[in-house]
Amino acid sequence: METISIASFASFLTFSVAGAYWHYRKVCRTGRHYGSLWDYLFADYPGRSGTVGIMLVGSAWLTATSGTADFINPQLVWELVRHGELHVPSIAVAYLAVQSGYAFDSSINKGSIG
């Protein structure tokens, strides 16, 4: 039976949620949404927000099962930093996670004006 690292899964999910939040902040900054985060997620179009949530969890699951999310496993990153090394693939996978969250929210969750 195959196993995954919960820390890797959670790290990828955290970075992708940060990307989705980044998109929400941009929507607010550009005047496409004036309500709160709660309004954006649940009041305007809750189905779209739910779809984004499922996509974020699904992408975190797929990257964890493929081993890609292991590059941002906190234990690995901490050990490398402790030894004075910067793990470039970790930066790339963290960037991928943030961008995937941003892209999912951007393409699915449009919010509303008002």
C-alpha positions as CSV (number, residue, x, y, z in Angstrom):
1,M,0.0,0.0,0.0
2,E,1.3,3.4,-0.9
3,T,1.5,6.2,1.6
4,I,1.8,10.0,1.4
5,S,3.4,12.5,3.7
6,I,0.7,14.5,5.5
7,A,3.2,17.3,5.9
8,S,3.8,17.4,2.1
9,F,0.1,17.4,1.4
10,A,-0.6,20.2,4.0
11,S,2.3,22.3,2.7
12,F,1.1,22.2,-0.9
13,L,-2.4,22.9,0.2
14,T,-1.3,25.8,2.3
15,F,0.7,27.4,-0.5
16,S,-2.2,26.9,-3.0
17,V,-4.7,28.4,-0.5
18,A,-2.3,31.4,-0.2
19,G,-2.4,31.7,-4.0
20,A,-6.2,31.7,-4.0
21,Y,-6.2,34.4,-1.3
22,W,-3.7,36.4,-3.3
23,H,-6.2,36.4,-6.2
24,Y,-9.0,37.5,-3.9
25,R,-6.8,40.5,-2.7
26,K,-6.2,41.4,-6.4
27,V,-9.9,41.2,-7.1
28,C,-10.6,43.6,-4.2
29,R,-7.7,45.9,-5.3
30,T,-9.0,46.2,-8.8
31,G,-12.5,47.1,-7.7
32,R,-14.2,43.9,-8.9
33,H,-15.3,42.9,-5.4
34,Y,-16.2,45.2,-2.5
35,G,-17.4,42.8,0.1
36,S,-15.5,40.8,2.7
37,L,-13.7,37.5,2.2
38,W,-16.8,35.8,3.7
39,D,-19.0,37.4,1.0
40,Y,-16.5,36.4,-1.7
41,L,-16.4,32.8,-0.6
42,F,-20.0,32.1,0.6
43,A,-22.5,34.8,-0.1
44,D,-21.9,35.6,-3.8
45,Y,-21.3,32.3,-5.5
46,P,-20.8,29.5,-2.9
47,G,-20.8,26.8,-5.6
48,R,-17.8,28.4,-7.3
49,S,-16.0,28.7,-4.0
50,G,-16.7,25.1,-3.2
51,T,-15.4,24.0,-6.6
52,V,-12.2,26.0,-6.0
53,G,-11.8,24.3,-2.6
54,I,-12.2,20.9,-4.2
55,M,-9.7,21.7,-6.9
56,L,-7.2,22.9,-4.3
57,V,-7.5,19.8,-2.2
58,G,-7.4,17.6,-5.4
59,S,-4.3,19.2,-6.7
60,A,-2.6,18.9,-3.3
61,W,-3.6,15.2,-3.2
62,L,-2.3,14.6,-6.7
63,T,1.1,16.3,-6.0
64,A,1.4,14.4,-2.7
65,T,0.7,11.0,-4.3
66,S,3.1,11.7,-7.2
67,G,5.8,12.8,-4.8
68,T,6.0,16.3,-6.1
69,A,4.8,17.9,-2.9
70,D,7.6,16.1,-1.0
71,F,9.9,18.9,-2.3
72,I,8.1,21.3,0.1
73,N,8.0,18.9,3.0
74,P,8.8,21.1,6.0
75,Q,11.1,18.6,7.5
76,L,13.2,18.4,4.3
77,V,13.3,22.1,3.9
78,W,14.2,22.7,7.5
79,E,17.1,20.2,7.4
80,L,18.5,21.7,4.2
81,V,18.3,25.2,5.6
82,R,19.9,24.1,8.8
83,H,22.8,22.8,6.9
84,G,23.1,26.1,4.9
85,E,21.6,24.8,1.7
86,L,18.9,26.3,-0.4
87,H,16.8,23.6,-2.2
88,V,15.9,25.1,-5.5
89,P,13.3,22.5,-6.4
90,S,11.5,23.4,-3.2
91,I,11.2,27.0,-4.4
92,A,9.9,25.8,-7.7
93,V,7.2,23.6,-6.2
94,A,6.1,26.2,-3.7
95,Y,5.8,28.7,-6.6
96,L,3.8,26.0,-8.6
97,A,1.4,25.6,-5.6
98,V,0.8,29.4,-5.2
99,Q,0.2,29.8,-8.9
100,S,-2.1,26.8,-9.1
101,G,-4.2,28.3,-6.3
102,Y,-4.2,31.7,-8.0
103,A,-5.2,30.2,-11.3
104,F,-8.0,28.0,-9.9
105,D,-9.5,30.9,-8.1
106,S,-9.0,33.2,-11.1
107,S,-10.7,30.9,-13.6
108,I,-13.5,29.6,-11.4
109,N,-14.4,32.0,-8.7
110,K,-15.3,35.4,-10.2
111,G,-17.0,37.0,-7.2
112,S,-19.3,39.9,-7.9
113,I,-19.4,43.6,-7.8
114,G,-21.3,45.1,-4.9
